[in-house]
Amino acid sequence: MTSASDVKPNLMHKAQFIEGHDLPIPTLSILNADGSIQAGAEAPEMDHETAIKLYRNMVYIRVLDERMISAQRQGRLSFYLTCAGEEAAVTGSAAAFSMNDMIMGQYREQAAIRWRGFTTEQFMNQLLSNEDDLGKGRQMPVHYGSNELNFMTISSPLGTQIPQAAGYAYAQKLQGNQACTLCYFGEGAASEGDFHAGLNMAAVLNCPVVFVCRNNGYAISTPAEEQFKGDGIAPRGVGYGIKTIRVDGNDILAVYTASIEARRIALENNEPVLVETMSYRLGAHSTSDDPSGYRSKDEEDKWREKDPIERMQNWLQAKGWWNGEEEKAILEGYRKEVLDALKRVEKKPMPSIDELITDVYDTPPAHLQKQYAELKEHIAKYPENYPVAGGAKHG
Amino acid sequence: MAKMNLLQAINNALDTAMAADDSMICLGEDVGKFGGVFRATSHLQEKYGKARCFNTPLTEQGIAGFAIGMAAQGSTAVAEIQFADYIFPAFDQIVNEAAKFRYRSGNEFNVGSLVFRTPYGGGIAGGLYHSQSPEAYFCHTPGLKVLMPSNPYQAKGLLLSAIRDPNPVLFFEPKRLYRASEGDVPEEDYEIPIGKAEVVRNGSDITLLGWGAQMTEMHKAADKAAEEGISCEVIDLRSLLPWDVETVANSVSKTGRLVIAHEATHTGGFGGEIAATIQQECFLSLESPIARVAGLDTPFPLAHEKEYLPDYLKVYEALVASLNY
């Protein structure tokens, strides 16, 4: 029964309630941990070059994350947040989309912007808030964005991008862009009101948007079982009338297969799709967090055994597409690339103090220009107290 | 008396209130086992059980609405919003619901036993979404009370008053001072009256008025002025809604000059409300225009946080300009 005017309502004559778990949601699984293909499953069409590109993307992000965590501990950047454990969920989905498709992420999807070509130098510029940061040093580390790469700048408030993605996709459809929107968020953000508003509007207004919910088990310290009572996020998509699939997020072939199909449906049918990737946040929420206060090492170790990168590596090796020497070479190469870039970028100056008042509006209004003139006068009087404004490095 | 930092004082106040009131509940994101991202609710779940101190799903509007429901039932609800920057999804529940619950029902119902606690303010390299001071939005809402403590003693006494006040209260905690501010705090139960400012330093030449984390800068500015032989009277407003017009007006009538400082942006900041009222109350005593030192009218920056913030030097310059007017 979809509306009160339905002629043939589906009636029953005894009060029977539907249980919350009556809707069974299977999980798409293709790749075994040892790299073999599951019985009855089929690997997606993926040539050698694409497979290696996917794999290298995941390894790069793992290396970047490890190096940046150390750099944060050394006091070289203020904050960091890793994608560890979810590299396949993000890389496998992002790779299924075209460059014309917009990506609107949460903040744990550095693998997606890397896939589109964000350079090591660009990562470092943002992380160190210097004058070459595309975001002009205005946001905390990991809030990447690039107009050129069709990757909307990250916003810290959770879930806000979900209804925005529906609107973006609707406008793409109306403009005849032949493109869709890929929207990422976590299972915690799916508790925000914006999630419900966004999915419902996307469905009602037939928006070509693919929602990828990274269900990684934790929202900071809050485990999924304290986040929702139902069977994950996928049944909510069904509830909103959205085509929905759940995949093993540590299985890159499953994520890629589901995402290719999700994009096709979104574009061909002009309708939203929900993909729930089941994975685990292997690291802390961020460098400000310590998971030992709320979860066990045993639990973490169990998930480490399901590492998505190792799983793909096993598959590549079984196909004869990868070997230990190549592995060693890319690890060393990426480590060097990241550390060299960090050293280089650390020498760059902060953004000009003039950027303090730009971009609040298209042009700074008179009242703000006046405030800024007064500020500059003040700084000129006490230059030693405002070292950044004096052109020095970030203190 | 015990030495506590501001965070421990808040934790102690919550503990004291929960021990005295069986109906009191602490809720919010990560406040349960973890004790909150800043650990303000540490050990409360252990001590009072999961039913009375618990993690909520990640939804500020849900937290606010849920807390309102509990308060309407007559329980005491103390909800944490993880950062003041994230209070806006809850804005409708707080401004249209909590604030108007009593009025719209003709006092048939009320949500007086309700407090929203939330860390606010900059100085922690938090950028635009971990640094905001949104107090003015809420001070524009009849039906709410708004408190902003500046030290551990105030934090405990004001939070206990907030919890027991028969009206919904927003309690903004200066997170920059969570561990930086330490002081003697009575271990027993005590309350600090809402709506009363504290004259923290007596002086004769000029009045400096602030609240929360800004008080640190006010003291430094007054110290610097003292070196020049300028005597500043320093007032900590503590309570913004309602605010203590009498104490501020008495001081300004004496000194003839007033500098107000807040981290929040200049335009529409609460300093404007104070300036308008004080020029009304003290027009004939004023020797110079009331000065406001505030954040620039921009979102909160990251790389240029230090330049943006109203610091002691900016307060000092404002007070010198006022004296030389």
Interface residues (C-beta under 8 A of the other chain):
Chain A: S78 F79 S129 N130 K136 G137 R138 Q139 M140 H143 S155 S156 P157 L158 G188 A189 S191 E192 G193 D194 A219 I220 S221 T222 E226 Q227 F228 S288 D289 G293 Y294 M350 P351 I353 E355 L356 I357 V360 H367 L368 Q371 Y372 L375 H378 I379 K381 Y382 N385 Y386 V388 A389 H394 G395
Chain B: E29 D30 G32 K33 F34 G35 V37 F54 N55 P57 L58 T59 E60 Q61 G62 D85 Y86 F88 P89 A125 G126 G127 L128 Y129 H130 H266 T267 L296 D297 T298 P299 P301 L302 A303 H304 K306 E307 Y308 D311 L313 K314 E317
